[in-house]
């Protein structure tokens, strides 16, 4: 299945936190994802948790 037209995600590590991000290749950067509960950037304590978020987001986008 082609990923064309779908959002590209990545993980950014800052200190001991992992931030799932949306990659924007046209702009040459990325966007942090906001946590709807706190309004700040969504972050996790482990890379596995961040990857799990990305997998859920990809599955939801393809529905």
N, C-alpha and C positions, 0 to 999 in steps of 0.2 A: 504494500500500500504506500503510495506517495504521501509525503508530508507537506506537499505544496498546498498553500492556503491555510495551513494550521499554524498555530502559535509555536514559536521555538522557545524552549525553556532552558535555563542553566542554573548552576548553583554558585554563589559567591561566598567565600569564607572571609570573615572579618573577625580577627581575634579568635575566640572560641565559639562563635556563632556561625550558623549557615543560613544564608538567605536565598530562597528560590527567587529567580529573576526571570523576566521576559526579555529575550534577546531581540534587539532591533538592528539587524545588519545594515539596513539602509542608512540609519543614523550613526552607525558605528559605535553603538553602546548598548546599554541595557536599562531596564526599568525595574525597580524593586516593587514587590507586590504588597499592597496595604493589608494589614490585619483588620478585618471589619469590626472586631471587638474593641480594639484599642486605638485604631486610627494610625498607629505607627507601622513601620515596616515589619512584615511577617518574617520571623526567624525561628530557628530550631537549634537545639543543643547538639544534635548529631546529624551527620551527613545522610544517614539512612532515613531519618524523619523528613528531611528536606526532599529527598528523592521520592519518598512515598507521597508527599504532597504533589509533586510534579506528575507522578503516574496517575493520581486521581484527577488532576486538572486535564491531562491529556485524554483520559477516558471520558470525562464529562464533555469535552469539546467535540469528540467524535460521535457522540450520541445523536 
